[in-house]
Amino acid sequence: MYKYEIIIYWSNEDNAFIAEVPELPGCMAHGDTPEKTLKNAKEAIHLWIDTAKEFGDKIPEPKGNKLMYA
């Protein structure tokens, strides 16, 4: 399991919860609930890493082993 920071917040503009993974540029997800958003963010992390591996891009090391909720 990867231990990247995940920030979850409510977006009035999108009318959904948004998850950002700051250590992986462009890695984001959304959902109707914080729990669904977290699940989607974890899937997005795996897809981001799989894509980086496919193209030979560098994969950043996680800065810590924390999950943040906002």
C-alpha atoms as one frame of an Amber mdcrd trajectory, in Angstrom:
protein
   0.000   0.000   0.000   1.251   3.451  -0.885   1.282   6.055   1.876   0.764
   9.327   0.067  -0.949  12.295   1.657  -4.600  12.593   0.597  -6.483  15.834
   1.186 -10.279  15.635   1.021 -12.533  18.687   0.944 -16.036  19.701  -0.159
 -16.331  21.682  -3.391 -19.466  23.812  -3.767 -18.540  24.389  -7.405 -18.471
  20.652  -8.162 -21.125  19.720  -5.589 -18.892  16.829  -4.522 -16.037  15.890
  -2.227 -12.645  16.307  -3.903  -9.462  14.413  -3.054  -6.034  15.716  -4.005
  -2.753  13.825  -3.764  -0.205  16.665  -3.650   2.860  14.450  -4.068   1.554
  13.042  -7.374   0.953  15.943  -9.794  -2.534  15.893 -11.258  -3.693  12.975
  -9.113  -7.234  13.791  -7.984 -10.563  12.068  -7.429 -14.088  12.929  -6.348
 -17.120  11.311  -4.762 -20.466  11.799  -3.055 -19.131  10.950   0.418 -15.723
  11.294   2.089 -15.468   7.491   2.234 -16.208   7.044  -1.474 -13.830   9.880
  -2.292 -11.040   8.212  -0.309 -11.672   4.912  -2.112 -11.559   6.716  -5.457
  -8.355   8.528  -4.455  -6.648   5.229  -3.630  -7.641   3.905  -7.059  -6.343
   7.118  -8.665  -2.999   6.669  -6.881  -2.643   3.148  -8.273  -3.562   4.320
 -11.774  -1.126   7.248 -11.529   1.705   4.926 -10.501   0.849   2.305 -13.135
   0.859   5.006 -15.825   4.175   6.427 -14.597   5.723   2.943 -14.716   4.363
   2.383 -18.220   6.001   5.581 -19.495   9.193   5.236 -17.441   8.424   8.346
 -15.389   9.872   8.864 -11.930   7.557   7.917  -9.063   7.989  10.157  -6.007
   8.639   8.488  -2.677   5.892   9.181  -0.139   6.958  11.875   2.329   5.295
  10.131   5.230   2.762   7.581   6.296  -0.198   9.796   7.050  -3.650  10.389
   5.654  -5.084  13.872   6.108  -8.759  14.760   6.105  -9.971  18.337   5.801
